[in-house]
Every structure is written in C-alpha cells, then in structure tokens.
Amino acid sequence: MATLGQQLKQSREEKNISLQEIAESTHISVRFLQAIENDAYDVLPGGVFNRAFVRKFARQVGYDEEQAVNLYQEQWQEQGGDPERGYQLGVEEFESRQTTSNGLLLSFVALIVIGALAYAAWLYLNPAVPDSGRGAVARLSASPSVTRTPAVAAPPSPDVAPTPSPTPSGEMRVQLTAPIEDVWIKVKTDNKEAEQMTLQRGETREFNASEKIVFLSIGRVQSLRVAINGRNMDFVKLLPNPKVTVANNVVITKDNYQQYIN
C-alpha cells in the first residue's frame, strides 16, 4: 500500500499543483511539504503542528483530511515516534485560531471597563474625596506664593530608588517577536498550562513569568526574537546547537536570563 506521502504527492500531481503554490496558500515552508511527501516526519516541528500541516496539505490536494491524519499517526508510530497526547488544543482549534491577539485585546478591554466601573462606584460611595481634592486645588490656586512662583515638581526622595520597570519585583516580562517569518511555538510560563500558537511574521506576544518560561517546542527558531523586560536577549546562546531550525525544552529563568542579555 502506498504511504501517506506517496498518496498526497499523487493527488497533488494529478491536480497539477506545485509545492510552491501549496506553500503560498498554507504558509507552510516547501521544506516541510517535501518532508511530508517523503514521510520524513522527524523534519517537522513536532506535536500538533505536524497534524495541522498534514491536514492542510491534504485539503489543498483534495485528499480526505481525517484519513490523512490517521495515516500520519500510524506511520509516525511505526517510525518510532511517540503517540501524541496531552495537548491542550485540538488540531481544528489550532487551525482556526490564527492568533490569540484578538482574545487578549478583548480581555484587556474588559479589564478597562471593569476598572472604570469600580472607580465610578468608589467615587459614588466616597463623595467627600473628590470635593476635598477640588477644595485643595482651589486653595492652592488662590495662594499668592503660587501665583508668583512657577510650580516645580518635588524631586524624588534620595532614599527611594526609581522603579526601572512596570513589572513587579523579580518578574520577567518576556516579549516574543517574529520579524522575518512565521514561528511555531509551544510555551509554558511558571506552572500555567502550555500554550500553542503560530507567531505570524511581524507579530509580537508578551508573557509575564515569576520564575521561568519554558519553550517546549519552537519551529523556525532562528526567526524568533526574545526580549526580557525591554532588553534584547541573545536567545541562540541557549540552544544546544546554534544552527538548528527546531528546538525543544529551552528554559529561561529569572536567575539565568541576565547573562544572555545583549
């Protein structure tokens, strides 16, 4: 029986579709598409990305998607690969969720609305506070010394050091950017559940971590840019091999990240 890769290649050639055309439609590199046709699944990023790539390939050439995914899983296990398990996102959700930026934006807007309502309620329950504040401003404006002398902001107390970053003390604000091309990431911060996403070209995602951030898998690792608390990081130095395109289990902690800051 023909392998999955052979069947997909046959379907593609029958429809006279090139790998480059599929790459442009799916945003999957030609190298990964060739790996699927050659049944060389160890070249792919791994995990849910492999299944998503197979599903998209099959869709482009008119091959049954579910059958393609099932054949991939059977062949992958026959090649010695571990069965896929424990993923938080299904393939369908992964494909339909091009980016989580919209969800984050909606959450941010909701927090602003809730905060505004809470502040309005506080003012309503404490009517004397704004009145006293306005009274103090009026008295200050009426003072002759104020009218003759320009207002000058009081210098900070020498005993209090300025805060260098809006993040809580010891917390890492991690910014991930894909300036060149799409990057596939499965990432976990502290003890939270892992997230899987496609960081699209030009997109930036931000995470806060108290102890560590773990990259369980990264596809196109050379295209990933990392900044910690606003400072660029030499991320390649963390990799076991600086020339790899796929990396797994890369850990950044609050104790080790400073030695990799540019």
Secondary structure, 3 states (H helix, E strand, C coil): CCCHHHHHHHHHHHCCCCHHHHHHHHCCCHHHHHHHHCCCHHHCCCCHHHHHHHHHHHHHHCCCHHHHHHHHHHHHHHCCCCCCCCCCCCHHHHHHCCCCHHHHHHHHHHHHHHHHHHHHHHHHHCCHHHHHHHHHHHHHHHCHHHHHCCCCCCCCCCCCCCCCCCCCCCCEEEEEECCCCCEEEEEEECCCCCEEEEECCCCEEEEEECCEEEEEEEECHHHCEEEECCEEECHHHHCCCCCCCEEEEEEEECCCHHHHEC
